[in-house]
């Protein structure tokens, strides 16, 4: 079981561009042991035939994790690069006496994480993923040759057998079996023709369990490795919408506007409409869509969302468009005179030297209402909506009540999993710890999640000492017992 957990850490590298070199010491922390050196001839490495079963999947994952942790090295020399050099998954290849100074990757399997570089006359290679890796060697502009490396498993089985195990786990709604099967599939057949389908299968099961971490991981994987078509993007959004609901924040991948994606664009509009709030990038997407279709209902929605965000001028602008105005060829809004008065006058004909909205922007009633709406949204679990209300309150505050604003904004960001932003705002609080025990509790949790045990204890002990009888003091005491 421990080895499977170790492999899970390794497989998570597929969701980022983190070099596998950075995770090579998972068993020994910061301690780096001298590798065992195996000098191999240029020859094909054997693969044993393996009949894949339900129990065989965790066994193979176990073996791969074990091989990876051994840090075995195979050495080759520059005069051998005319051949295809082979190694087993998890082993490191060192190719010595390279007279060049530059390596250009030509082809690799469809993966995000591997080591393949030239430094001080030695090419280093290591990857968790099976397949052929090819690179050209140069000395300046002079081409010296091509190195081909075949990274292979010790055991051989078919993609169809691997897929059958995963399909069986999916029909049984066995999330762990599906996860293990997909981990083995991506190691064995990276970029395989069923890879996207498997990702959606895993997310379907994750969505049924409300497992948001699986949805986030698979979304990140699909976005980084594949170009999804319109229907695939819609399917991905449907899964995210099911899990996150009104807390769904659309990432840039979906907000890269393309007017040809009619169904996708309409679905994104409905997601934002149902949330009732929109981020700056989501609103920018809606504006681009509006410029193409001039739908008054969409204009009204954009106006309402900008109003919630505290942007009075844009709210008025799109509200007028929705009410019958239009954008001229020069880009200037033309609207009915009953809605937009002549420049320099109010609707009553009085001088308009001071715009009413600018006077209201510091209105305490509006500020208090935004804070109240934000708290209500927090209580209901609508964290993204709460963040929008608190940010609106900050725009209305004129620099007042900043400690409370930092706390509310930081809390919403923490609950959204935006730890870096949350920490930045919570650390801005300047009053004594006892006034904000909840904030310092969050800072303690964030520090622990970042691996800073000392700082985590420092924050949590402060809460316990300054507000020991409060809910957050008791929570801090319980958390400290876990450290």
C-alpha positions as CSV (number, residue, x, y, z in Angstrom):
1,X,0.0,0.0,0.0
2,X,2.9,2.4,0.9
3,X,4.4,1.8,-2.5
4,X,1.1,2.5,-4.3
5,X,0.8,5.8,-2.4
6,X,4.4,6.6,-3.4
7,X,3.5,5.9,-7.1
8,X,0.4,8.1,-6.7
9,X,2.8,11.0,-5.9
10,X,4.8,10.2,-9.0
11,X,1.8,10.0,-11.3
12,X,0.6,13.4,-10.1
13,X,3.6,14.8,-11.9
14,X,1.6,14.4,-15.1
15,X,-0.6,17.3,-14.1
16,X,2.3,19.8,-14.2
17,X,5.6,20.6,-15.9
18,X,7.5,19.8,-12.7
19,X,10.7,17.9,-13.5
20,X,10.8,14.3,-12.3
21,X,14.2,15.1,-11.0
22,X,12.5,17.1,-8.3
23,X,10.5,14.1,-7.0
24,X,13.2,11.5,-7.3
25,X,13.8,11.4,-3.5
26,X,10.3,10.7,-2.3
27,X,11.4,7.9,-0.1
28,X,14.3,9.7,1.5
29,X,13.1,13.3,1.9
30,X,16.1,15.5,1.3
31,X,18.6,12.7,1.6
32,X,20.2,11.8,-1.7
33,X,21.8,8.3,-1.8
34,X,24.5,7.3,-4.3
35,X,22.8,5.6,-7.2
36,X,23.6,2.0,-8.1
37,X,25.3,2.1,-11.5
38,X,24.6,-0.6,-14.1
39,X,26.5,-0.3,-17.4
40,X,24.3,-1.8,-20.0
41,X,25.3,-2.8,-23.6
42,X,23.4,-1.4,-26.5
43,X,20.8,-4.2,-26.7
44,X,17.1,-4.7,-26.5
45,X,15.9,-5.1,-22.9
46,X,13.5,-8.0,-22.4
47,X,9.9,-7.6,-21.5
48,X,8.0,-10.4,-19.7
49,X,4.5,-11.1,-20.9
50,X,2.0,-10.3,-18.2
51,X,-1.6,-11.3,-17.9
52,X,-3.4,-8.3,-16.5
53,X,-6.0,-8.9,-13.8
54,X,-7.7,-6.7,-11.1
55,X,-5.0,-7.7,-8.6
56,X,-2.3,-7.3,-11.3
57,X,-2.8,-3.5,-11.6
58,X,-1.8,-2.6,-8.0
59,X,1.1,-5.2,-8.2
60,X,2.5,-3.5,-11.3
61,X,2.1,-0.1,-9.8
62,X,3.9,-1.4,-6.7
63,X,6.8,-2.7,-8.9
64,X,7.1,0.5,-10.8
65,X,7.2,2.6,-7.6
66,X,9.9,0.3,-6.3
67,X,12.0,0.5,-9.4
68,X,11.7,4.3,-9.5
69,X,12.9,4.6,-5.9
70,X,16.0,2.5,-6.5
71,X,17.5,5.3,-8.7
72,X,19.3,2.8,-11.0
73,X,21.6,4.3,-13.7
74,X,22.4,2.9,-17.1
75,X,25.5,4.4,-18.8
76,X,26.0,4.9,-22.5
77,X,28.7,6.7,-24.5
78,X,28.5,9.2,-27.4
79,X,29.7,6.6,-29.9
80,X,26.7,4.5,-29.1
81,X,24.0,7.0,-30.1
82,X,23.6,5.5,-33.5
83,X,21.5,2.8,-31.8
84,X,18.3,3.1,-29.9
85,X,19.3,3.2,-26.3
86,X,17.0,1.4,-23.9
87,X,16.1,1.6,-20.2
88,X,13.3,0.4,-18.0
89,X,10.8,2.9,-16.7
90,X,12.1,4.6,-13.6
91,X,15.8,4.1,-14.5
92,X,18.1,7.0,-15.3
93,X,20.3,7.1,-18.5
94,X,23.6,8.9,-18.6
95,X,25.2,9.4,-22.0
96,X,28.8,10.6,-21.5
97,X,31.4,12.3,-23.6
98,X,29.0,14.4,-25.6
99,X,31.0,17.0,-27.6
100,X,28.0,19.2,-28.0
101,X,26.4,22.0,-25.8
102,X,22.8,21.9,-26.9
103,X,20.0,19.3,-27.0
104,X,16.8,19.9,-29.0
105,X,13.8,17.6,-28.2
106,X,12.3,16.2,-31.4
107,X,9.6,13.8,-30.2
108,X,8.3,12.4,-26.9
109,X,5.1,10.6,-25.8
110,X,2.2,12.9,-24.9
111,X,3.4,13.6,-21.4
112,X,4.3,16.8,-19.5
113,X,7.0,15.5,-17.2
114,X,10.4,13.9,-17.9
115,X,14.1,14.7,-17.7
116,X,16.0,14.9,-21.0
117,X,18.8,17.5,-21.0
118,X,22.5,18.0,-21.8
119,X,24.9,19.5,-19.2
120,X,28.7,19.5,-19.0
121,X,29.1,16.9,-21.7
122,X,26.5,14.4,-20.3
123,X,22.9,13.7,-21.5
124,X,20.6,12.8,-18.6
125,X,17.3,11.1,-19.2
126,X,14.6,9.7,-16.8
127,X,10.9,9.3,-17.2
128,X,8.0,7.5,-15.6
129,X,6.3,7.1,-19.0
130,X,6.9,4.4,-21.5
131,X,7.7,5.3,-25.1
132,X,10.3,6.7,-27.5
133,X,12.1,9.9,-26.7
134,X,14.1,11.5,-29.5
135,X,16.5,14.6,-29.4
136,X,19.1,16.1,-31.7
137,X,22.5,17.0,-30.4
138,X,24.2,20.2,-31.5
139,X,27.5,22.0,-30.8
140,X,26.4,25.6,-31.5
141,X,24.8,25.4,-34.9
142,X,26.6,22.2,-35.9
143,X,24.4,19.0,-35.8
144,X,26.2,16.1,-34.2
145,X,23.7,13.4,-34.2
146,X,20.3,12.1,-32.9
147,X,19.8,10.2,-29.7
148,X,16.8,7.9,-29.5
149,X,15.8,6.4,-26.1
150,X,13.2,3.6,-25.6
151,X,11.8,3.8,-22.1
152,X,10.0,0.5,-21.5
153,X,8.2,-1.4,-18.7
154,X,9.7,-4.7,-17.5
155,X,6.3,-6.3,-18.2
156,X,4.3,-6.4,-21.4
157,X,0.5,-6.3,-21.7
158,X,-2.0,-4.9,-24.1
159,X,-3.8,-1.6,-24.1
160,X,-7.1,-3.4,-24.6
161,X,-6.5,-5.5,-21.4
162,X,-5.7,-2.4,-19.4
163,X,-8.8,-0.6,-20.7
164,X,-11.0,-3.6,-19.9
165,X,-9.9,-3.5,-16.2
166,X,-10.7,0.2,-16.0
167,X,-14.1,-0.3,-17.7
168,X,-15.0,-3.0,-15.3
169,X,-14.1,-0.8,-12.4
170,X,-16.2,2.0,-13.9
171,X,-19.3,-0.3,-14.2
172,X,-18.8,-1.3,-10.6
173,X,-18.5,2.4,-9.6
174,X,-15.2,1.4,-7.9
175,X,-13.3,4.8,-7.9
176,X,-10.0,3.3,-6.6
177,X,-9.9,0.6,-9.2
178,X,-10.5,3.1,-11.9
179,X,-7.8,5.5,-10.6
180,X,-5.2,2.7,-10.3
181,X,-6.1,1.5,-13.8
182,X,-5.8,4.9,-15.3
183,X,-2.4,5.5,-13.5
184,X,-1.1,2.3,-15.1
185,X,-2.6,3.2,-18.5
186,X,-0.9,6.6,-18.6
187,X,2.4,5.2,-17.6
188,X,2.2,2.4,-20.1
189,X,0.3,4.0,-23.0
190,X,0.8,7.8,-22.6
191,X,-1.4,9.7,-25.0
192,X,-3.3,6.5,-25.9
193,X,-6.4,6.8,-28.0
194,X,-8.7,6.1,-25.0
195,X,-6.9,8.5,-22.7
196,X,-9.5,11.3,-22.9
197,X,-12.4,8.9,-22.5
198,X,-10.8,7.4,-19.4
199,X,-10.4,10.9,-17.9
200,X,-14.1,11.6,-18.3
201,X,-14.9,8.2,-16.8
202,X,-12.9,9.0,-13.7
203,X,-14.5,12.5,-13.4
204,X,-18.0,11.0,-13.7
205,X,-17.3,8.8,-10.7
206,X,-15.6,11.7,-8.9
207,X,-18.6,13.9,-9.5
208,X,-20.9,11.3,-8.1
209,X,-18.9,11.3,-4.9
210,X,-18.5,15.1,-4.9
211,X,-14.7,14.6,-5.1
212,X,-13.6,18.1,-6.2
213,X,-9.9,17.2,-6.2
214,X,-10.3,14.6,-8.9
215,X,-12.2,17.1,-11.0
216,X,-9.5,19.7,-10.6
217,X,-6.7,17.3,-11.3
218,X,-8.3,15.8,-14.4
219,X,-9.3,19.2,-15.7
220,X,-5.8,20.4,-15.4
221,X,-4.5,17.3,-17.1
222,X,-6.8,17.5,-20.1
223,X,-6.2,21.2,-20.6
224,X,-2.5,20.8,-20.5
225,X,-2.2,17.7,-22.7
226,X,-5.0,17.9,-25.2
227,X,-6.9,20.4,-27.4
228,X,-10.5,19.6,-26.6
229,X,-13.2,20.1,-29.2
230,X,-16.4,22.0,-28.4
231,X,-18.4,19.0,-27.3
232,X,-15.6,17.8,-25.0
233,X,-15.3,21.2,-23.4
234,X,-19.1,21.3,-22.8
235,X,-18.9,17.8,-21.2
236,X,-16.1,19.0,-19.0
237,X,-18.0,22.1,-18.0
238,X,-21.1,19.9,-17.2
239,X,-19.1,17.8,-14.8
240,X,-17.5,20.9,-13.1
241,X,-20.9,22.6,-12.9
242,X,-22.3,19.5,-11.2
243,X,-19.6,19.5,-8.5
244,X,-18.9,23.2,-7.9
245,X,-22.3,24.7,-8.8
246,X,-22.4,28.4,-8.0
247,X,-18.8,28.3,-6.7
248,X,-17.5,27.4,-10.2
249,X,-14.9,29.8,-11.5
250,X,-14.3,29.3,-15.2
251,X,-10.6,29.2,-16.0
252,X,-8.9,30.8,-19.0
253,X,-9.1,27.6,-21.0
254,X,-12.9,28.1,-21.5
255,X,-12.8,31.9,-21.7
256,X,-10.6,31.9,-24.8
257,X,-13.5,33.2,-26.9
258,X,-14.3,31.7,-30.3
259,X,-17.4,32.9,-32.0
260,X,-17.7,29.6,-33.9
261,X,-18.3,27.7,-30.7
262,X,-22.0,28.6,-30.5
263,X,-23.2,25.8,-28.2
264,X,-20.2,26.2,-25.9
265,X,-20.6,30.0,-25.7
266,X,-24.3,29.6,-24.8
267,X,-23.5,27.1,-22.1
268,X,-20.9,29.4,-20.6
269,X,-23.5,32.2,-20.5
270,X,-25.9,30.0,-18.6
271,X,-23.3,28.9,-16.1
272,X,-22.5,32.6,-15.3
273,X,-26.2,33.5,-15.3
274,X,-26.9,30.8,-12.8
275,X,-24.0,31.8,-10.6
276,X,-25.3,35.4,-10.5
277,X,-21.8,36.7,-10.3
278,X,-18.9,37.0,-12.7
279,X,-15.1,37.4,-12.5
280,X,-13.4,40.0,-14.6
281,X,-12.4,37.5,-17.2
282,X,-15.8,36.0,-17.3
283,X,-17.3,39.4,-17.9
284,X,-14.7,40.1,-20.6
285,X,-15.8,36.9,-22.3
286,X,-19.5,38.0,-22.2
287,X,-18.6,41.4,-23.6
288,X,-16.8,39.7,-26.6
289,X,-19.8,37.5,-27.2
290,X,-22.2,40.6,-27.0
291,X,-20.1,42.4,-29.6
292,X,-20.9,39.6,-32.0
293,X,-24.6,38.9,-31.3
294,X,-25.9,42.2,-29.8
295,X,-28.4,40.1,-27.7
296,X,-30.3,42.6,-25.4
297,X,-30.8,39.8,-22.8
298,X,-27.0,39.3,-22.7
299,X,-26.5,43.0,-22.4
300,X,-28.9,43.2,-19.5
301,X,-27.0,40.3,-17.8
302,X,-23.6,42.0,-18.3
303,X,-25.1,45.2,-16.8
304,X,-26.4,43.3,-13.7
305,X,-23.1,41.6,-13.1
306,X,-21.1,44.8,-13.4
307,X,-23.5,46.4,-10.9
308,X,-22.7,43.6,-8.4
309,X,-19.0,44.1,-9.0
310,X,-19.4,47.8,-8.2
311,X,-18.6,49.0,-11.7
312,X,-21.4,51.6,-12.0
313,X,-20.3,53.0,-15.4
314,X,-20.1,49.7,-17.2
315,X,-23.4,48.6,-15.5
316,X,-25.1,51.7,-16.9
317,X,-23.5,51.3,-20.3
318,X,-24.8,47.8,-20.8
319,X,-28.1,48.5,-19.1
320,X,-28.7,51.2,-21.7
321,X,-27.7,48.9,-24.5
322,X,-30.1,46.3,-23.3
323,X,-32.9,49.0,-23.2
324,X,-32.5,49.8,-26.8
325,X,-29.2,51.7,-27.3
326,X,-26.6,50.7,-29.8
327,X,-22.9,51.1,-30.5
328,X,-22.1,53.3,-33.5
329,X,-19.3,52.7,-36.0
330,X,-17.0,54.9,-33.9
331,X,-17.5,52.7,-30.8
332,X,-19.6,55.3,-28.9
333,X,-22.9,54.3,-27.3
334,X,-26.0,55.8,-28.8
335,X,-29.0,55.3,-26.6
336,X,-32.6,56.7,-26.2
337,X,-32.6,60.2,-24.8
338,X,-34.9,59.1,-22.0
339,X,-32.1,56.9,-20.7
340,X,-28.9,58.8,-21.5
341,X,-29.3,62.6,-20.9
342,X,-27.4,65.1,-23.0
343,X,-23.8,65.7,-21.8
344,X,-23.6,68.3,-19.1
345,X,-27.3,67.9,-17.9
346,X,-29.3,65.7,-15.7
347,X,-32.6,64.2,-16.8
348,X,-34.3,67.3,-15.2
349,X,-32.0,69.6,-17.3
350,X,-30.0,70.7,-14.2
351,X,-26.1,71.0,-14.5
352,X,-24.4,67.7,-14.1
353,X,-21.0,68.7,-12.8
354,X,-20.9,65.9,-10.3
355,X,-22.1,62.4,-11.4
356,X,-24.5,61.0,-8.9
357,X,-22.9,57.5,-9.0
358,X,-19.6,59.0,-8.0
359,X,-21.2,60.5,-4.9
360,X,-22.8,57.2,-4.0
361,X,-19.7,55.1,-4.4
362,X,-18.7,55.8,-0.8
363,X,-22.2,55.3,0.6
364,X,-22.0,53.5,3.9
365,X,-25.4,51.8,3.4
366,X,-24.1,50.3,0.2
367,X,-20.9,49.2,1.9
368,X,-22.8,47.6,4.8
369,X,-25.2,45.8,2.4
370,X,-22.2,44.4,0.4
371,X,-20.6,43.1,3.7
372,X,-24.0,41.6,4.8
373,X,-24.6,40.0,1.4
374,X,-21.1,38.6,1.5
375,X,-21.6,37.0,4.9
376,X,-24.9,35.5,3.8
377,X,-23.2,34.0,0.7
378,X,-20.5,32.6,3.0
379,X,-23.1,31.0,5.3
380,X,-24.7,29.4,2.2
381,X,-21.4,28.1,0.9
382,X,-21.4,30.4,-2.1
383,X,-17.7,31.4,-1.6
384,X,-17.1,32.9,-5.1
385,X,-20.2,35.0,-4.7
386,X,-19.1,36.1,-1.2
387,X,-15.7,37.1,-2.6
388,X,-17.4,39.3,-5.2
389,X,-19.5,41.0,-2.5
390,X,-16.5,41.6,-0.3
391,X,-14.4,43.0,-3.2
392,X,-17.3,45.3,-4.0
393,X,-17.4,46.5,-0.4
394,X,-13.6,47.2,-0.6
395,X,-14.2,49.4,-3.7
396,X,-16.8,51.3,-1.7
397,X,-14.8,51.6,1.5
398,X,-12.6,54.6,0.7
399,X,-9.9,53.0,2.7
400,X,-12.0,52.4,5.8
401,X,-12.5,49.2,7.8
402,X,-9.5,47.6,6.1
403,X,-8.8,45.0,8.7
404,X,-12.3,43.5,8.4
405,X,-12.1,43.7,4.6
406,X,-8.7,41.9,4.6
407,X,-10.3,39.2,6.9
408,X,-13.4,38.7,4.9
409,X,-11.7,38.6,1.5
410,X,-8.9,36.3,2.9
411,X,-11.5,34.0,4.4
412,X,-13.4,33.7,1.1
413,X,-10.2,33.0,-0.8
414,X,-9.2,30.4,1.8
415,X,-12.5,28.6,1.4
416,X,-12.1,28.7,-2.4
417,X,-8.7,27.0,-2.0
418,X,-6.8,30.1,-3.2
419,X,-4.3,29.8,-0.4
420,X,-1.6,32.2,-1.8
421,X,-4.2,35.0,-2.2
422,X,-5.8,34.2,1.2
423,X,-2.4,34.3,3.0
424,X,-1.6,37.7,1.4
425,X,-4.8,39.3,2.6
426,X,-4.8,37.6,6.1
427,X,-1.3,38.8,6.7
428,X,-2.4,42.4,6.1
429,X,-4.4,42.3,9.3
430,X,-2.7,44.7,11.7
431,X,-4.8,44.3,14.9
432,X,-4.1,41.9,17.7
433,X,-4.5,38.1,17.1
434,X,-7.3,37.9,19.7
435,X,-9.5,40.1,17.5
436,X,-9.1,37.8,14.5
437,X,-8.6,34.2,15.8
438,X,-10.3,32.7,12.8
439,X,-7.8,34.5,10.5
440,X,-4.8,33.2,12.3
441,X,-6.3,29.7,12.5
442,X,-6.5,29.8,8.6
443,X,-2.9,31.0,8.4
444,X,-1.8,28.1,10.6
445,X,-3.6,25.6,8.4
446,X,-2.1,27.2,5.2
447,X,1.4,27.1,6.7
448,X,0.9,23.4,7.5
449,X,-0.3,22.6,4.0
450,X,2.8,24.5,2.7
451,X,5.0,22.2,4.8
452,X,6.1,25.0,7.2
453,X,5.4,23.1,10.5
454,X,7.2,25.6,12.7
455,X,5.1,28.5,11.4
456,X,1.9,26.5,11.5
457,X,2.5,25.8,15.2
458,X,3.3,29.4,15.9
459,X,0.0,30.7,14.4
460,X,-2.1,28.0,16.1
461,X,-0.5,28.5,19.5
462,X,-1.1,32.2,19.3
463,X,-4.8,31.5,18.7
464,X,-4.9,29.1,21.6
465,X,-3.1,31.6,23.9
466,X,-5.1,34.7,22.9
467,X,-8.5,33.2,22.3
468,X,-8.4,29.8,24.0
469,X,-12.0,29.7,25.0
470,X,-13.3,30.6,21.5
471,X,-14.3,28.1,18.8
472,X,-11.1,28.9,17.0
473,X,-9.0,28.5,20.1
474,X,-10.5,25.0,20.5
475,X,-10.0,24.2,16.8
476,X,-6.4,25.3,17.1
477,X,-5.8,23.0,20.1
478,X,-7.3,20.1,18.2
479,X,-5.2,20.9,15.1
480,X,-2.0,21.2,17.1
481,X,-2.6,17.6,18.4
482,X,-2.4,16.4,14.8
483,X,1.0,18.0,14.1
